[in-house]
């Protein structure tokens, strides 16, 4: 059985040249990094907390933190940890609104980290997405010509008004369903295949920013925002979402610095390549803390493909041969672990929730 490959598309999106900001990199790891936001909707109210490691090592997720958002009226609500280092706001006491002001308080290992006060600004562009089925031609490292079937996604953003000053950021993501494999019912009567929803960010290496003070056109037209190689994930409904965030000037400046770094170094989720000043301070005046908490309105536009849009057939990476099916019936009764240990089935094919970025929670728009 071949191992499942999650293929992320390359993303290309250009909204102007960013100034290259040179930053010193003398860190050896151990710094806390807090990324998070509150929005005016039910999605995106997430805080991620990690600690940097030595060069070449992935950041360490920080569990057990106390994360509280405070609004201008003193209302407080704690984010709930939904996964290692990931915290979500239920919006039962604090609900983000355009024009409101908010700050974040995070307690980790007895230290308090506090963000600056953030005002929520509006998202003012109307976005539209479309896609095309295409063939991507390239040259491999060995000099061979390659061809692969891809989906290209294009965005057009229209401004009904052009304020003198505004700042926007966009994020691209894909969402699709996947299922656990079916097993012989007589041998595994209590096994029920999972249905999972996989969400992959397609803009981790590209930060899409607009400084409204430099925009005088009422339309940013037909920009290619994602190129995704087609695979079995397109056998069912496959969403592409573009999420527009309204930023204040402080938030825009922070993302602009990250934009300069990721253009040269890679994803914002990689090991921090430089000390990027954010808007958090520590109760320990000697400690540096990275990251940013923003209050940003969010507006999502979606387009989806169905099987009818894709003129190709794909092989299910969890498809079993007749021989493998026979071997399933020979393992001990209901021994799921035997299927994995004897390399008959991949664990991710049994339980799709093991796939990166997958969830059993069904998005409201599916």
C-alpha positions as CSV (number, residue, x, y, z in Angstrom):
1,X,0.0,0.0,0.0
2,X,1.5,3.3,-1.0
3,X,1.7,6.0,1.6
4,X,-0.7,8.9,1.3
5,X,0.8,12.0,0.0
6,X,-0.8,15.4,0.7
7,X,0.2,17.5,-2.2
8,X,0.1,21.2,-1.6
9,X,0.0,23.5,-4.6
10,X,2.4,26.3,-5.3
11,X,0.9,29.7,-4.7
12,X,1.7,32.8,-6.7
13,X,0.1,36.2,-5.8
14,X,1.6,39.6,-6.5
15,X,0.1,42.8,-5.1
16,X,3.2,44.9,-5.3
17,X,6.8,44.8,-4.2
18,X,7.6,44.7,-0.5
19,X,10.5,46.5,1.0
20,X,13.3,44.1,2.1
21,X,13.9,44.5,5.8
22,X,17.2,43.3,7.1
23,X,16.9,41.7,10.6
24,X,19.5,40.2,12.8
25,X,19.4,36.4,13.4
26,X,21.3,35.5,16.5
27,X,18.7,33.4,18.2
28,X,19.4,29.8,19.1
29,X,15.8,28.9,20.2
30,X,13.7,29.0,23.3
31,X,11.6,32.1,22.5
32,X,7.9,32.0,22.8
33,X,5.9,32.8,19.7
34,X,2.2,33.8,19.9
35,X,0.1,34.2,16.7
36,X,-3.6,34.9,17.0
37,X,-6.6,37.0,16.3
38,X,-10.2,37.8,17.1
39,X,-12.6,38.4,14.1
40,X,-16.1,39.6,13.6
41,X,-17.3,36.1,12.6
42,X,-17.3,32.5,13.9
43,X,-14.2,31.4,12.0
44,X,-10.6,32.4,12.5
45,X,-10.7,33.1,16.2
46,X,-7.6,31.1,16.8
47,X,-4.4,31.6,18.9
48,X,-1.3,29.4,18.2
49,X,1.5,29.2,20.8
50,X,4.8,27.7,20.1
51,X,8.4,27.9,21.3
52,X,11.3,28.1,18.9
53,X,13.9,25.4,18.8
54,X,17.5,25.3,17.7
55,X,18.1,25.8,13.9
56,X,16.6,23.1,11.8
57,X,14.1,21.9,14.4
58,X,10.3,22.4,14.2
59,X,8.8,24.8,16.8
60,X,7.4,23.1,20.0
61,X,3.6,23.4,20.5
62,X,2.8,24.9,24.0
63,X,-0.2,23.2,25.7
64,X,-1.8,24.2,29.0
65,X,-1.6,28.0,28.5
66,X,-4.3,30.3,29.7
67,X,-5.4,32.5,26.9
68,X,-7.8,35.4,27.5
69,X,-9.2,38.1,25.2
70,X,-10.3,41.4,26.8
71,X,-12.6,44.0,25.1
72,X,-12.8,47.7,25.6
73,X,-15.6,47.2,28.2
74,X,-13.5,44.9,30.3
75,X,-15.4,41.7,29.2
76,X,-13.1,38.7,29.3
77,X,-13.3,35.3,27.6
78,X,-10.9,32.4,27.7
79,X,-9.8,30.6,24.5
80,X,-10.3,26.8,24.7
81,X,-7.4,24.5,23.7
82,X,-8.6,22.4,20.8
83,X,-5.3,20.8,19.9
84,X,-1.6,21.0,21.0
85,X,-0.7,24.7,21.1
86,X,-4.0,25.7,19.4
87,X,-6.7,27.7,21.2
88,X,-10.1,28.7,19.9
89,X,-12.6,31.4,21.1
90,X,-16.2,30.3,21.6
91,X,-17.5,33.9,21.4
92,X,-19.9,33.4,24.3
93,X,-18.8,36.5,26.3
94,X,-16.6,38.5,23.8
95,X,-17.8,38.9,20.2
96,X,-15.6,40.7,17.8
97,X,-17.1,43.8,16.1
98,X,-15.7,46.3,13.6
99,X,-14.6,49.4,15.6
100,X,-14.1,47.4,18.8
101,X,-10.8,47.3,20.6
102,X,-9.2,44.1,22.1
103,X,-6.1,42.8,23.7
104,X,-4.8,39.3,24.6
105,X,-3.4,38.0,27.8
106,X,-1.5,34.7,27.8
107,X,-0.2,32.9,30.9
108,X,2.6,30.4,30.3
109,X,4.8,28.8,33.0
110,X,3.8,31.5,35.5
111,X,4.7,34.4,33.1
112,X,2.1,36.8,31.7
113,X,2.3,38.0,28.1
114,X,0.2,40.9,27.1
115,X,-0.5,42.3,23.6
116,X,-1.1,45.9,22.7
117,X,-4.6,47.2,22.2
118,X,-6.0,46.5,18.7
119,X,-8.9,48.1,16.9
120,X,-10.8,46.0,14.5
121,X,-10.9,47.5,11.0
122,X,-13.3,46.6,8.2
123,X,-12.6,44.4,5.1
124,X,-13.7,46.6,2.2
125,X,-13.1,44.6,-1.0
126,X,-15.6,42.3,-2.8
127,X,-13.7,39.2,-3.8
128,X,-14.5,36.7,-6.6
129,X,-12.8,33.4,-7.4
130,X,-12.7,31.3,-10.5
131,X,-10.7,28.3,-11.6
132,X,-9.3,26.7,-14.7
133,X,-8.2,23.1,-15.4
134,X,-4.7,23.3,-17.0
135,X,-1.5,21.4,-17.7
136,X,1.6,22.6,-15.9
137,X,4.8,22.1,-17.9
138,X,8.2,22.2,-16.1
139,X,11.8,20.9,-16.2
140,X,12.9,18.5,-13.5
141,X,16.2,18.9,-11.7
142,X,17.6,16.2,-14.0
143,X,16.6,18.2,-17.1
144,X,13.6,16.1,-18.1
145,X,10.4,17.7,-19.2
146,X,7.4,17.2,-16.9
147,X,3.7,17.7,-17.4
148,X,1.0,17.5,-14.7
149,X,-2.7,18.3,-14.5
150,X,-3.4,21.3,-12.3
151,X,-6.2,23.6,-11.1
152,X,-5.4,27.3,-11.4
153,X,-7.4,29.6,-9.1
154,X,-7.8,33.3,-9.9
155,X,-9.1,36.2,-7.8
156,X,-10.6,39.5,-8.6
157,X,-11.1,42.1,-5.8
158,X,-13.3,45.1,-6.4
159,X,-13.5,48.2,-4.1
160,X,-16.9,50.0,-3.9
161,X,-15.1,52.9,-2.2
162,X,-11.5,53.8,-1.8
163,X,-10.8,55.3,1.7
164,X,-7.7,57.4,2.0
165,X,-6.2,54.8,4.3
166,X,-6.9,51.1,4.6
167,X,-4.9,47.8,4.9
168,X,-5.9,44.3,3.8
169,X,-4.4,40.8,3.9
170,X,-5.7,37.7,2.1
171,X,-5.2,34.0,2.9
172,X,-5.8,31.1,0.5
173,X,-6.9,27.6,1.7
174,X,-8.4,24.4,0.3
175,X,-10.9,22.2,2.1
176,X,-11.9,18.7,0.9
177,X,-13.4,15.5,2.3
178,X,-11.7,12.1,2.7
179,X,-13.0,8.8,4.1
180,X,-11.6,5.9,6.1
181,X,-11.3,2.7,4.1
182,X,-14.1,0.0,4.1
183,X,-13.2,-3.3,5.8
184,X,-14.7,-6.7,5.5
185,X,-17.8,-6.4,7.7
186,X,-17.6,-10.0,9.0
187,X,-14.1,-9.5,10.3
188,X,-14.5,-5.9,11.6
189,X,-18.2,-5.6,12.5
190,X,-17.7,-2.6,14.9
191,X,-15.5,-0.6,12.6
192,X,-17.1,2.5,11.0
193,X,-15.2,4.5,8.4
194,X,-14.5,8.1,9.4
195,X,-15.5,11.1,7.3
196,X,-12.9,13.8,7.6
197,X,-12.5,17.4,6.4
198,X,-8.9,18.4,5.4
199,X,-8.0,22.1,5.5
200,X,-4.6,23.1,3.9
201,X,-3.3,26.6,3.8
202,X,-2.1,27.4,0.3
203,X,-0.5,30.7,1.2
204,X,2.0,29.8,3.9
205,X,4.9,30.9,1.8
206,X,3.2,34.0,0.4
207,X,1.7,36.8,2.4
208,X,-0.9,38.7,0.3
209,X,-0.9,42.4,1.4
210,X,-2.4,45.6,0.1
211,X,-1.5,49.1,1.5
212,X,-4.6,51.1,0.5
213,X,-2.7,54.4,0.5
214,X,-1.0,53.2,-2.7
215,X,-4.1,51.8,-4.4
216,X,-6.2,54.1,-6.6
217,X,-7.7,51.5,-8.9
218,X,-11.1,50.2,-8.0
219,X,-10.3,46.6,-9.1
220,X,-7.4,44.2,-8.6
221,X,-8.3,41.9,-11.5
222,X,-7.8,38.3,-12.4
223,X,-4.8,37.5,-10.2
224,X,-3.6,33.9,-10.0
225,X,-3.7,33.0,-6.3
226,X,-3.2,29.2,-6.3
227,X,-1.9,26.4,-8.5
228,X,-2.8,23.0,-7.2
229,X,-1.8,19.6,-8.6
230,X,-4.9,17.5,-9.1
231,X,-5.1,14.2,-7.2
232,X,-7.7,11.9,-5.6
233,X,-8.9,14.8,-3.4
234,X,-10.7,16.1,-6.5
235,X,-12.9,13.0,-6.7
236,X,-15.4,14.8,-4.5
237,X,-16.4,18.5,-3.8
238,X,-13.1,20.4,-3.3
239,X,-13.3,24.0,-2.0
240,X,-10.9,26.9,-2.5
241,X,-11.4,29.7,0.0
242,X,-9.9,33.2,-0.1
243,X,-10.2,35.0,3.3
244,X,-9.8,38.7,3.4
245,X,-8.7,40.4,6.6
246,X,-9.1,44.1,7.4
247,X,-6.0,45.3,9.2
248,X,-4.9,48.3,11.2
249,X,-1.6,50.0,10.4
250,X,0.3,48.3,13.2
251,X,-0.9,44.8,12.0
252,X,0.0,45.6,8.4
253,X,3.5,46.7,9.3
254,X,4.0,43.4,11.2
255,X,2.8,41.3,8.3
256,X,4.9,43.4,5.9
257,X,8.0,42.4,7.9
258,X,7.0,38.7,7.8
259,X,6.4,39.1,4.1
260,X,9.9,40.2,3.5
261,X,11.3,37.3,5.5
262,X,9.1,34.5,4.0
263,X,9.9,35.7,0.5
264,X,13.5,34.8,1.2
265,X,13.3,32.1,3.9
266,X,10.0,30.1,3.6
267,X,6.8,29.6,5.5
268,X,5.8,31.6,8.6
269,X,5.3,28.3,10.2
270,X,9.0,27.3,9.8
271,X,11.6,28.0,12.5
272,X,11.7,31.8,13.0
273,X,14.6,33.0,10.8
274,X,14.9,36.4,12.6
275,X,13.7,38.3,15.6
276,X,10.5,40.0,14.3
277,X,9.2,42.5,16.8
278,X,5.5,41.9,17.5
279,X,3.0,43.5,19.9
280,X,3.5,41.3,22.9
281,X,5.4,42.1,26.1
282,X,6.4,39.7,28.9
283,X,6.0,40.2,32.6
284,X,9.7,39.3,32.6
285,X,11.4,42.5,31.2
286,X,14.5,40.5,30.2
287,X,12.5,38.1,28.0
288,X,11.9,38.5,24.2
289,X,8.6,37.2,22.9
290,X,7.6,37.0,19.2
291,X,4.3,37.0,17.4
292,X,1.3,39.2,17.0
293,X,-2.4,39.4,18.2
294,X,-4.7,41.2,15.8
295,X,-8.3,42.2,15.7
296,X,-9.3,41.8,12.1
297,X,-12.6,41.6,10.3
298,X,-12.8,38.6,8.0
299,X,-14.7,38.0,4.8
300,X,-14.5,34.6,3.0
301,X,-15.3,33.9,-0.7
302,X,-15.4,30.3,-2.0
303,X,-15.4,28.4,-5.2
304,X,-15.6,24.7,-5.5
305,X,-15.0,21.9,-8.0
306,X,-17.0,18.8,-8.4
307,X,-16.2,15.5,-10.2
308,X,-18.0,16.9,-13.2
309,X,-15.4,19.7,-13.5
310,X,-12.5,17.3,-13.6
311,X,-11.9,15.4,-16.9
312,X,-9.6,12.9,-15.3
313,X,-9.8,9.8,-13.2
314,X,-7.5,9.3,-10.1
315,X,-6.3,6.3,-8.2
316,X,-7.5,6.1,-4.6
317,X,-4.3,6.0,-2.5
318,X,-6.0,3.7,-0.1
319,X,-7.3,1.3,-2.7
320,X,-6.5,-2.3,-1.8
321,X,-5.7,-5.2,-4.1
322,X,-7.5,-8.5,-4.1
323,X,-4.5,-10.0,-2.3
324,X,-4.5,-7.3,0.4
325,X,-8.3,-7.8,0.9
326,X,-7.7,-11.5,1.4
327,X,-5.0,-10.7,4.0
328,X,-7.5,-8.5,5.8
329,X,-9.6,-11.5,6.4
330,X,-6.7,-13.5,7.8
331,X,-5.7,-11.3,10.7
332,X,-7.2,-11.9,14.2
333,X,-10.8,-10.8,14.6
334,X,-11.2,-7.0,14.8
335,X,-7.5,-6.5,15.1
336,X,-7.1,-3.1,13.4
337,X,-3.6,-2.7,14.7
338,X,-2.7,-5.9,12.9
339,X,-3.6,-4.4,9.6
340,X,-1.1,-1.6,10.2
341,X,1.6,-3.7,11.8
342,X,1.6,-6.2,8.9
343,X,1.6,-3.3,6.4
344,X,-1.6,-4.3,4.8
345,X,-3.2,-0.9,5.4
346,X,-1.8,2.5,6.3
347,X,-3.1,3.9,9.6
348,X,-4.3,7.0,7.8
349,X,-6.4,4.9,5.6
350,X,-8.2,3.4,8.6
351,X,-8.6,6.6,10.4
352,X,-8.5,9.7,8.2
353,X,-8.4,11.9,11.4
354,X,-4.7,11.0,11.6
355,X,-4.0,13.0,8.4
356,X,-2.4,16.4,8.9
357,X,-4.8,19.3,9.1
358,X,-7.9,16.9,9.2
359,X,-10.9,17.2,11.4
360,X,-14.1,15.3,12.0
361,X,-15.9,18.6,12.4
362,X,-18.0,19.3,9.3
363,X,-17.7,22.9,8.0
364,X,-21.0,24.8,7.8
365,X,-20.7,25.2,4.1
366,X,-20.4,21.5,3.2
